[in-house]
Amino acid sequence: MAFSAWQRRDSRKKSGPAADKKTKENGRFMDRSESGEKPRNKQERIDVIPDYDYLFTESTNKKGKKKNGFFGKIVKMNFCPLFFSSLLYVLQAAPVWLMPVLTADIIDAVTMAAGGQVAVSQAVKTISIDAVILALSILQNEPTTLFRVTIMSKMLRSTSAGIKSCVVRKLQSLSITYAKDMETGRIQSKFLKDTDSVDSLFSCLAQTIIPNVISALISAAIALSKNGIVALFFLCVVPLNVILSRLFSKRIRSENRAFRLRTESMSGRLTTMLEMMTVTKAHGLEQTEIAAVNKSISGVADAGLKIDKTYARFGSWAWCLNTFLSGACVVFCAVLALKGKISVGDIVLYQSMFVSISGYVMALVNLLPSLSTGFEALDSVAEIMNAKDVEMNIGKREVPSIRGDVEFDHVFYKYPDGERYIVRDLSLSVKAGECIAVVGASGSGKSTIMNLIIGFLTPVSGRILIDGKPLDEFNLSQYRHHISVVPQNSILFAGTVRENITYGLTRYSEEDLQKAVKIADLEEVLKDLPNGIDTDIGEHGDKLSGGQKQRITIARALIRNPEILIFDEATSALDNVSEYHVQKAISACIKGRTTFIVAHRLSTIRDADRILVMENGACVESGTYEELMEKKGKFYELKSLNDINTKIAEEALS
């Protein structure tokens, strides 16, 4: 997520007919669906992904408990498709309800004809009419089903896409501190597993709950129209099943939550294992890592076993209750038939109706575990959607361009839960085009200063000014279009060299690409690759050396033509040969740009216009390389120590 903040300046490169199909908002170009405009054609309507962010807004009930009410809001939003699909379901399932009614009518007609109560011709007429009605109800099922499924599918697919899309947007709007605090594995679990469970929850409502409720009500209405006493007996099914569900619901919800947390923990542990694979093998810790992951897996298995036992116990009780009631219904109807209250055909009708109602109610009761899982997943997704640690860019100052002047005005910064200031009373004025190097021991605040310039962090007090304007008034997304960052650890993805350099750019010229390649000193690297710039570099660029990866990162920064360029210890992890090439690339690309360099090797910053020496969050020295060396202060001390360490390392290697 952090990488996306080092955004491209492709909005400035867009032109021509393709760009006319976009709408500019907040300094970036958006599809009409994104900006809220009505789509012009059918294809655009299909491509529209709804925005559900506002549906997660929390409210407080009378008891003071917070709730977001997302499920109710999404149901209300989709009322029309739910309503029409319900009407279609009545037609679709008509044969199911007509069959027992028509069967009872046919049995009564045959029985009465055999007993001489009606003429045989009249019985045949009744049977023929019933057969035609049944045939027509069966034939209409195919088109009705297709129409209903089309409506349901569009609604469910759109809802699913909307939920996933709003989670992605929220993740991209969260601050960098939130991203660092939240484990990647947990976020993946919430996005992949929990959003699917929320989809299943809504799908369960549309495809199971509503149809079963309709079916139960229609079956009860048919029974009531025939005999009120029998209908009252049928109604016993509902309260008894509700009581059973209430007895188990709290336990099921609690165990589902425990299972979800265990699954997130396991996902996080697995992600860590994959990231640490090289270190694990290098230290021969395979068995230790396997044991640690197995412990997490066992925790998930134990939590799952508890849920399974509870589900089994609940399902068993539900089956016993409804089977007992079904048997009681047969006895009850038989007694009524013996007393002449109902006909023989009605016994078949009522028993069929009772089995149907009992089946519908039992299906609803058996949904309790799935509903519990869905609502727990909804709470999990809401944890992200209701996170307050976000970058707010709405209504902020637009940033179409910048010169590159940067000023720190008595800036203090400490982490939200920290007591010590990471940056203390920093005042600095940098003119456009200047190169500023920042040096100091680990933890002295160097990288924090870079993060403050990027806008990842906000000062506790003091101001940061860009071109004389407060940074906290800027739309940070637009502002970062004018910045490029080369981090200590190269961030590459599986793809070609070209794709990694032009990441996020929809428009660029081959001339711009080759220029970036040349300045980044990548030409020699590309000559040795089998397919040149179109060579696949593997996941995280693992097919390349550290220096080669870093030069690709530099080329990615340069092709965006930024006004402010930041190198955060870009050479600290490289060998001498790789460092030479990367340093050569850095020297070539800083001309004419405001540049900030966090340096680990002090010999690499001789040409900086100014060097800041940081100690315990404060700037203790400032000046050119020659001035600071002549002063023989803190920088001189750091440089001498740096040279000694380098010499010791070289002697050890030799």
SVG drawing of the C-alpha trace seen along z (x, -y; Angstrom):
<svg xmlns="http://www.w3.org/2000/svg" viewBox="-74 -31 117 78">
<polyline fill="none" stroke="black" stroke-width="0.4" points="0.0,0.0 2.8,-2.4 4.2,-2.1 1.0,-3.4 1.6,-6.7 4.7,-7.3 2.3,-8.1 2.8,-8.9 2.3,-12.0 0.3,-10.3 -2.6,-12.7 -0.3,-15.4 0.6,-13.1 -3.0,-12.3 -4.2,-13.9 -6.2,-13.1 -9.5,-11.3 -9.0,-8.8 -8.6,-11.5 -11.8,-13.1 -13.7,-10.1 -12.5,-10.9 -13.6,-13.4 -11.1,-15.3 -11.7,-15.4 -9.3,-16.2 -6.5,-16.4 -6.8,-12.9 -8.8,-11.5 -11.7,-9.3 -14.2,-7.1 -17.7,-8.5 -18.8,-5.7 -16.2,-6.8 -17.2,-10.5 -20.9,-9.7 -21.9,-10.6 -24.6,-8.6 -23.0,-6.0 -23.6,-6.7 -24.1,-3.2 -24.8,0.4 -21.1,1.4 -20.4,-1.5 -23.4,-0.5 -21.9,3.0 -18.5,1.7 -19.9,-0.6 -18.9,0.6 -21.2,-0.9 -19.7,-2.9 -20.8,-1.4 -18.4,-3.3 -21.1,-5.4 -23.2,-2.3 -20.6,-1.4 -21.2,-4.7 -21.6,-3.9 -24.6,-5.1 -25.3,-4.8 -28.5,-3.1 -30.5,-4.0 -28.3,-1.8 -25.2,-3.6 -23.9,-0.7 -22.3,-1.5 -23.7,0.3 -23.2,-0.4 -26.5,1.2 -24.8,2.1 -26.9,5.2 -30.2,3.2 -28.9,0.4 -27.8,2.8 -31.2,4.5 -33.0,1.2 -30.8,0.1 -31.7,3.3 -35.4,3.3 -36.7,3.3 -34.7,6.3 -35.5,8.2 -39.2,7.4 -39.4,8.4 -37.3,11.5 -39.7,12.5 -42.7,12.1 -41.0,14.2 -40.2,16.8 -44.0,17.2 -44.5,18.1 -41.4,20.2 -42.3,22.3 -46.1,22.5 -45.9,26.2 -44.6,27.1 -47.7,25.6 -50.2,26.6 -49.1,30.3 -50.5,31.2 -53.7,29.1 -54.3,30.7 -53.4,34.2 -55.9,33.9 -58.6,32.7 -57.9,35.6 -58.0,38.2 -61.3,36.7 -62.7,36.8 -61.8,40.4 -63.0,41.4 -66.4,39.7 -66.8,41.2 -66.0,44.6 -68.6,44.1 -71.3,42.9 -71.4,39.4 -70.6,37.8 -70.7,38.9 -67.6,40.5 -67.7,37.8 -67.6,35.1 -64.6,36.7 -62.8,37.0 -63.5,33.3 -62.0,32.4 -58.9,34.5 -58.4,33.0 -58.7,29.4 -56.2,30.2 -53.8,31.8 -53.9,28.8 -53.3,26.4 -50.3,28.5 -48.8,28.7 -49.0,24.9 -47.5,24.2 -44.6,26.6 -44.0,25.1 -43.8,21.5 -41.0,22.5 -38.2,22.3 -38.6,18.7 -39.5,17.5 -36.5,19.1 -34.2,17.6 -35.6,14.1 -35.4,14.4 -31.8,15.7 -30.8,12.8 -32.2,10.2 -30.6,11.9 -27.2,12.5 -26.9,8.8 -27.8,7.6 -25.5,10.1 -22.5,9.6 -22.9,5.8 -23.1,5.9 -20.1,8.2 -18.0,6.0 -19.1,2.9 -18.1,4.3 -14.7,5.4 -14.1,2.2 -15.0,0.0 -12.6,2.1 -9.8,1.5 -10.5,-2.2 -10.5,-2.4 -7.2,-0.5 -5.7,-3.0 -7.0,-6.0 -5.6,-4.7 -2.5,-6.3 0.9,-4.7 1.0,-4.3 -2.2,-2.2 -0.7,-0.1 2.4,0.6 0.3,1.6 -2.0,4.0 -0.4,7.3 -0.6,8.0 -1.9,11.6 -4.8,10.2 -5.8,7.7 -5.6,10.4 -7.9,12.6 -10.4,9.8 -10.4,9.0 -10.4,12.5 -12.3,14.5 -14.5,12.1 -15.8,10.1 -16.8,13.5 -18.7,14.3 -20.5,11.0 -21.4,11.8 -22.7,15.1 -24.8,13.4 -26.6,11.2 -26.9,14.1 -28.4,16.2 -31.0,13.5 -31.9,13.2 -31.8,16.9 -32.8,18.8 -34.3,16.7 -36.9,14.7 -37.9,17.8 -38.4,20.0 -40.4,17.3 -42.6,16.8 -43.0,20.6 -43.9,21.1 -46.5,18.2 -48.2,19.5 -48.3,23.1 -49.8,21.8 -52.3,19.7 -53.4,22.8 -53.8,24.8 -55.7,21.9 -58.1,21.7 -58.9,25.4 -59.1,25.8 -58.3,23.2 -57.7,25.9 -55.0,27.6 -53.5,24.2 -53.2,23.4 -51.3,26.7 -49.0,25.8 -48.1,22.5 -46.6,24.4 -43.6,25.1 -42.4,21.4 -42.2,20.5 -40.6,23.9 -37.9,23.4 -37.3,19.8 -36.8,20.9 -34.3,23.5 -32.4,20.9 -32.3,18.5 -30.8,21.1 -27.9,21.7 -27.4,18.3 -25.1,16.6 -22.8,19.6 -22.6,20.0 -21.8,16.2 -19.0,16.4 -17.4,19.5 -17.5,18.0 -15.7,14.9 -13.0,17.0 -12.6,19.0 -12.3,15.9 -9.6,14.4 -7.7,17.7 -7.9,17.8 -6.6,14.2 -3.7,15.0 -2.8,18.1 -3.0,16.1 -0.6,13.5 1.7,16.2 1.8,17.8 2.6,14.4 5.5,13.9 6.8,17.4 6.8,16.7 8.6,13.4 11.2,15.0 11.8,18.1 15.3,17.1 16.3,16.2 14.7,19.4 16.7,21.6 19.9,19.6 19.8,20.4 18.5,23.9 15.3,23.0 12.8,24.9 11.6,27.1 11.2,24.2 9.1,22.3 7.1,25.4 6.3,25.9 5.3,22.2 2.9,22.4 1.6,25.8 0.7,24.2 -1.4,21.6 -3.0,24.3 -3.8,26.4 -5.5,23.4 -7.7,23.0 -8.5,26.7 -9.4,26.6 -11.7,23.6 -13.2,25.2 -13.9,28.4 -15.8,26.5 -17.9,24.9 -18.6,28.2 -19.7,29.8 -22.0,26.9 -23.4,27.0 -24.0,30.8 -25.8,30.5 -27.9,27.6 -28.7,29.5 -29.6,32.7 -32.0,30.9 -33.6,29.1 -34.1,32.4 -35.6,34.2 -38.0,31.4 -39.3,31.1 -39.5,34.9 -41.5,35.2 -43.9,32.4 -44.3,34.1 -45.3,37.4 -47.7,35.5 -49.2,33.9 -50.1,37.3 -51.7,38.5 -53.6,35.2 -55.0,35.3 -55.9,39.0 -58.0,38.2 -59.7,35.3 -60.5,37.6 -62.0,40.3 -64.2,37.7 -65.3,36.5 -63.7,33.1 -61.6,33.5 -61.6,35.8 -59.1,38.6 -57.6,36.4 -57.1,33.6 -54.8,35.9 -52.4,36.0 -52.8,32.3 -52.1,31.3 -49.3,33.7 -47.6,32.4 -48.2,28.9 -46.9,29.5 -43.8,31.3 -43.2,28.3 -43.7,25.7 -41.5,27.7 -38.9,28.0 -38.9,24.3 -38.7,23.4 -36.0,26.0 -34.0,24.6 -34.3,21.1 -33.2,22.5 -30.2,24.3 -29.1,21.0 -28.3,19.7 -24.6,20.9 -24.1,19.3 -25.8,16.1 -23.6,16.0 -20.5,16.4 -21.7,13.7 -22.4,11.1 -19.1,11.9 -17.4,11.3 -19.4,8.1 -18.0,6.9 -14.5,7.8 -14.8,5.8 -16.3,2.9 -13.1,2.8 -11.3,1.6 -14.2,-0.5 -14.6,-2.4 -10.9,-3.0 -10.4,-6.7 -6.7,-6.9 -7.2,-8.1 -5.9,-10.7 -8.6,-13.2 -8.2,-14.9 -11.8,-16.1 -11.9,-19.8 -8.2,-20.2 -6.1,-22.6 -5.5,-21.3 -1.9,-20.9 -1.6,-21.1 2.1,-21.9 4.9,-22.8 8.3,-24.5 10.0,-22.4 10.6,-24.9 10.4,-23.0 10.4,-24.6 10.3,-23.1 9.1,-25.6 9.9,-24.4 8.6,-20.9 8.1,-18.4 7.0,-14.8 6.5,-11.7 4.5,-8.5 0.9,-8.4 1.8,-6.0 5.3,-7.3 6.7,-9.6 10.0,-10.5 10.1,-13.1 11.6,-11.5 12.0,-15.0 12.6,-18.0 12.3,-21.6 13.5,-21.2 13.7,-24.4 15.0,-24.2 14.5,-26.2 15.2,-24.5 15.1,-26.3 13.9,-24.5 16.7,-22.6 18.8,-22.2 20.2,-18.9 20.0,-18.2 21.7,-15.2 20.6,-14.0 23.0,-11.9 23.0,-10.5 23.0,-7.4 20.1,-4.9 17.0,-6.3 18.1,-9.9 15.0,-10.9 16.4,-10.8 13.6,-8.6 11.0,-10.3 11.9,-13.6 11.5,-12.0 8.1,-10.6 7.0,-14.1 8.0,-15.6 6.0,-12.9 3.0,-13.5 2.9,-10.0 3.3,-11.6 1.8,-14.8 3.8,-17.0 2.7,-17.2 3.5,-20.9 5.1,-23.2 4.5,-23.4 5.9,-22.0 5.5,-24.4 5.7,-23.6 6.2,-26.6 5.2,-28.7 1.9,-26.9 1.1,-24.6 1.4,-20.9 -1.6,-19.9 -3.8,-22.0 -2.8,-20.1 -4.6,-17.3 -1.9,-14.7 -2.8,-12.4 -2.2,-15.3 0.8,-16.5 2.5,-13.1 2.2,-13.2 5.1,-15.7 7.3,-13.5 9.3,-10.3 10.8,-8.1 13.6,-5.6 13.5,-3.6 16.2,-1.5 14.5,1.7 13.6,1.9 9.9,2.6 9.3,4.5 6.5,6.9 6.3,9.9 6.4,8.6 8.8,7.2 11.4,4.4 9.2,2.1 6.1,2.8 8.0,2.1 9.5,-1.2 6.2,-2.4 4.0,-1.2 0.8,-3.2 1.5,-5.2 -1.2,-4.9 0.6,-7.3 4.3,-7.6 6.6,-7.9 9.4,-5.4 11.7,-8.4 10.8,-9.2 11.4,-5.5 14.8,-5.3 15.9,-8.6 15.0,-7.2 16.8,-4.0 19.9,-5.9 20.1,-8.2 19.5,-5.3 22.5,-3.6 20.3,-0.6 21.5,-0.1 24.3,2.3 21.9,4.4 19.3,4.6 21.9,5.8 22.6,8.9 18.9,9.8 17.4,12.3 14.5,10.0 16.0,6.7 13.5,4.3 10.7,6.8 12.4,9.5 10.3,10.9 12.2,10.3 10.2,12.7 8.4,12.0 9.8,9.0 12.5,8.9 14.2,11.9 16.0,12.7 18.1,9.5 20.8,8.3 20.3,5.7 22.0,3.0 20.0,3.9 16.7,3.7 17.7,0.4 18.4,-1.1 15.0,0.0 13.5,-1.8 15.4,-4.9 14.3,-4.7 10.7,-4.4 11.2,-7.6 12.7,-9.5 10.1,-8.7 7.6,-10.6 9.8,-13.7 9.2,-14.8 10.0,-18.2 11.0,-16.6 13.1,-13.5 13.8,-11.5 16.5,-8.8 16.1,-7.0 19.4,-5.2 19.2,-3.9 22.7,-2.5 23.1,-1.2 22.4,2.4 24.6,2.6 28.1,3.8 30.8,1.4 30.3,2.2 26.5,1.9 26.9,-1.2 29.1,-2.8 26.5,-2.3 23.6,-3.5 25.5,-6.5 26.3,-7.4 22.6,-7.2 21.7,-9.3 24.3,-12.0 22.8,-12.2 19.2,-12.5 19.3,-15.1 20.1,-18.0 17.4,-20.6 15.3,-18.9 14.8,-19.5 16.5,-16.4 16.7,-14.8 19.2,-12.1 19.4,-10.0 22.9,-8.6 24.5,-5.7 27.9,-6.0 29.0,-9.6 31.5,-9.5 28.5,-9.5 27.2,-12.9 30.2,-15.2 28.3,-17.1 25.2,-17.9 24.5,-21.6 23.9,-21.1 24.3,-18.3 22.1,-18.1 23.5,-16.1 20.7,-14.6 21.2,-13.4 18.3,-12.3 15.8,-14.0 17.5,-17.4 19.7,-19.0 23.0,-19.5 25.0,-20.6 24.4,-22.0 26.7,-23.0 28.6,-21.8 30.8,-18.7 34.0,-20.8 32.6,-23.1 31.6,-20.3 34.8,-18.5 36.7,-21.6 34.6,-22.2 35.6,-18.8 32.3,-18.4 29.7,-15.7 29.9,-15.1 33.7,-14.8 33.2,-12.2 30.7,-10.2 32.8,-10.4 35.9,-9.2 34.0,-6.3 32.5,-5.5 35.9,-5.3 37.3,-3.1 34.4,-0.7 34.8,-0.5 38.6,0.1 38.0,2.9 35.4,4.5 37.7,4.4 40.6,5.9 38.4,8.7 37.2,9.5 40.8,9.5"/>
</svg>
